[in-house]
């Protein structure tokens, strides 16, 4: 094979590989909304995280109870504003089969413990230090809350700040029969 033909073959192969990469990138970007996004009616992915006392909490351990699954950060002002409302409703619903799991997204134990103490929170606060659970759930804005029924099915996904009345109504909606 002479040099010109070999050069043409190499250039063609490079061009085909680049075209395939561009096509794949476009396909991946246009279909990313359809892949891995949780919605109401989906089974909530199971996870195990530790709370501030070192106790482990596994979502599947709450089967038979409604779970108000809240993703938050100490720096998030809407998160901070709804925490006292969540605490009030936790006290009202914890003996009625509805639990709160507040998942902090990747902050230090010091920051989280300080926040818990400042707001007198008694519901379980777990830390997703590796952001694995946040990624598995596709959580983008904070706060985001998932309402998980007694069978582990996501009933609703709420993004943004809630009022105390909102929280009460949502917890009532996942109360086991």
C-alpha positions in Angstrom: 0.0 0.0 0.0 1.5 3.3 -0.9 1.8 6.3 1.5 -1.2 8.2 0.0 -3.6 5.3 0.4 -2.4 4.6 4.0 -2.7 8.3 4.9 -6.2 8.4 3.5 -7.2 5.2 5.4 -5.9 6.6 8.7 -7.6 10.0 8.1 -10.9 8.2 7.3 -10.7 6.1 10.5 -10.0 9.2 12.6 -12.9 11.0 11.0 -15.3 8.0 11.7 -14.2 7.8 15.3 -14.7 11.6 15.8 -18.1 11.5 14.1 -19.1 8.5 16.3 -18.0 10.5 19.5 -20.0 13.5 18.4 -23.1 11.5 17.7 -22.9 9.6 21.0 -22.4 12.9 22.9 -25.5 14.5 21.3 -27.5 11.3 21.9 -26.5 11.2 25.6 -27.3 14.8 26.1 -30.7 14.7 24.5 -31.8 11.5 26.3 -30.3 12.2 29.7 -33.7 13.4 31.1 -35.2 10.0 30.2 -32.4 7.9 32.0 -32.2 7.5 35.7 -34.7 10.1 36.7 -37.0 9.1 39.5 -40.7 9.9 39.4 -43.9 9.3 41.3 -44.7 5.6 41.1 -41.1 4.4 41.1 -39.6 2.2 43.9 -37.4 4.4 46.1 -33.8 3.2 45.8 -32.6 1.6 49.0 -29.6 3.1 50.8 -27.8 3.0 54.1 -26.4 6.1 55.8 -25.3 7.0 59.3 -26.8 9.5 61.6 -24.8 11.8 63.9 -24.7 9.2 66.7 -23.2 6.6 64.4 -26.5 4.6 64.0 -27.2 3.3 60.5 -30.5 4.0 58.8 -31.6 1.9 55.8 -34.6 3.1 53.9 -36.0 -0.5 53.6 -36.0 -0.7 57.4 -38.9 1.8 57.3 -41.1 -0.5 55.2 -44.6 -0.3 56.6 -44.2 3.4 57.5 -44.4 6.6 55.4 -41.1 8.3 55.0 -40.7 12.1 54.4 -37.3 11.9 52.8 -35.7 15.4 52.8 -32.4 16.4 51.1 -30.9 19.5 52.5 -27.8 21.6 53.3 -26.8 23.8 56.2 -26.1 26.7 53.8 -29.5 26.4 52.2 -31.8 29.2 53.6 -35.1 27.6 52.4 -33.9 24.3 54.0 -33.2 26.1 57.3 -36.6 27.8 57.2 -38.6 24.6 56.8 -36.6 22.6 59.5 -38.6 23.9 62.5 -41.8 23.0 60.6 -40.5 19.5 59.9 -39.6 19.1 63.6 -43.2 20.1 64.6 -44.8 17.7 62.2 -42.3 14.9 63.2 -43.6 15.2 66.7 -47.2 15.1 65.5 -46.7 12.1 63.1 -43.9 9.9 64.5 -46.4 7.8 66.5 -48.7 7.6 63.5 -46.4 5.7 61.2 -44.7 8.6 59.4 -41.0 9.1 59.8 -38.6 11.8 58.6 -35.2 11.1 57.2 -33.2 14.3 56.6 -30.3 13.6 54.3 -27.6 16.2 54.5 -25.6 16.4 51.2 -21.9 16.1 51.9 -21.2 18.5 54.7 -19.0 17.9 57.7 -20.2 16.4 61.0 -19.3 19.6 62.7 -21.5 21.7 60.5 -24.4 19.3 60.7 -24.2 18.8 64.5 -24.1 22.6 65.0 -27.2 23.0 62.8 -29.1 20.2 64.6 -28.3 21.8 68.0 -29.3 25.3 66.8 -32.6 24.1 65.6 -33.3 21.4 68.3 -33.9 18.7 65.7 -34.9 15.3 67.1 -35.7 13.4 63.8 -32.9 11.3 62.2 -30.4 13.4 60.3 -28.1 11.3 58.1 -25.1 12.5 56.1 -24.5 11.5 52.5 -20.8 12.3 52.6 -20.0 10.8 49.2 -23.1 12.2 47.6 -24.0 8.7 46.4 -27.6 8.8 47.6 -28.1 12.3 46.1 -26.8 11.1 42.8 -28.9 7.9 42.9 -32.0 10.0 43.5 -31.0 12.6 40.9 -31.4 15.5 43.4 -30.5 18.8 42.0 -32.0 21.8 43.8 -32.2 21.9 47.6 -34.4 21.4 49.4 -36.0 18.4 47.7 -38.4 16.1 49.5 -39.6 12.7 48.4 -42.8 11.3 49.9 -42.3 7.5 50.2 -45.3 5.3 51.1 -45.3 2.3 53.4 -44.4 0.1 50.4 -41.4 2.1 49.5 -43.1 3.7 46.5 -42.4 7.4 45.7 -45.7 9.1 45.9 -44.5 12.7 45.2 -41.3 14.7 44.7 -41.3 18.3 46.0 -38.6 20.8 45.2 -38.3 24.0 47.0 -39.4 25.4 50.4 -42.6 24.2 52.1 -44.8 25.8 54.6 -45.8 24.0 57.8 -49.2 23.4 56.4 -47.6 21.9 53.2 -45.5 19.5 55.4 -48.5 18.5 57.5 -50.6 17.7 54.4 -47.7 15.8 52.8 -47.1 13.7 55.9 -50.8 13.0 56.2 -50.8 11.8 52.6 -48.2 9.1 53.3 -49.6 8.0 56.7 -50.2 4.2 56.5 -53.8 3.0 56.5 
